[in-house]
Amino acid sequence: MRILLLNGPNLGRLGRRNVAVYGTTTLAQVVEACRTRAAEGGWELTHLQSNHEGAVIDRLEERDYDAVVINPGAWSHYSYALRDALEACDVAVAEVHISAVEEREAFRQTDVVADVSQFRVSGHGVPGYLEAIDWILETADPRQTP
């Protein structure tokens, strides 16, 4: 079983960018923690972070995974293309936001991918990624064919 972990724009700078909001944990540390948690449940985890929306959509179209955990970052507020790609992937999707986006600026309160995510965690910091992995491990059904 394979989990695809996706991180959107600016998340490559975790640990250095706006640490008051996002903390000091780096993306490499997040990925390693997620990989370890997935392995404990018998799953493999692959990861992609990109600042380019098309690269993430292209990765979703590869269809070589059984579940998705995604922190879409700013794309969650406006990317209907990403929303449609997530809907079309036909596997369990868990959405993660490190900060409580619903309590921040008005533009961050719109989430166009929320309705295609079966699980959403917001404002739990970096541990939210592990909550999403745990949800996958507990509830995701493998799809029948890629």
MOWOPE-V342655 format. One record per backbone hydrogen bond with DSSP energy under -1.0 kcal/mol. CO is the residue of the C=O (numbers start at 0). NH is the residue of the N-H. If there is no record, write none. Layout:
# MOWOPE-V342655
((CO & NH) (CO & NH))
This chain:
# MOWOPE-V342655
((0 & 43) (1 & 65) (1 & 66) (2 & 45) (3 & 68) (4 & 47) (5 & 70) (6 & 49) (7 & 10) (9 & 12) (10 & 13) (12 & 15) (12 & 16) (17 & 20) (17 & 21) (18 & 22) (25 & 29) (26 & 30) (27 & 31) (28 & 32) (29 & 33) (30 & 34) (31 & 35) (32 & 36) (33 & 37) (34 & 38) (35 & 39) (36 & 40) (37 & 42) (38 & 41) (43 & 2) (45 & 4) (47 & 6) (51 & 55) (52 & 56) (53 & 57) (54 & 58) (55 & 59) (56 & 60) (58 & 61) (59 & 62) (66 & 3) (67 & 93) (68 & 5) (69 & 95) (70 & 7) (71 & 74) (72 & 75) (73 & 76) (74 & 77) (74 & 78) (75 & 111) (77 & 79) (78 & 82) (79 & 83) (80 & 84) (81 & 85) (82 & 86) (83 & 87) (91 & 67) (92 & 117) (92 & 118) (93 & 69) (94 & 120) (96 & 122) (97 & 124) (98 & 100) (99 & 102) (100 & 103) (104 & 107) (105 & 108) (112 & 115) (113 & 116) (118 & 94) (120 & 96) (124 & 127) (125 & 128) (126 & 130) (127 & 131) (128 & 132) (129 & 133) (130 & 134) (131 & 135) (132 & 136) (133 & 137) (134 & 138) (135 & 139))
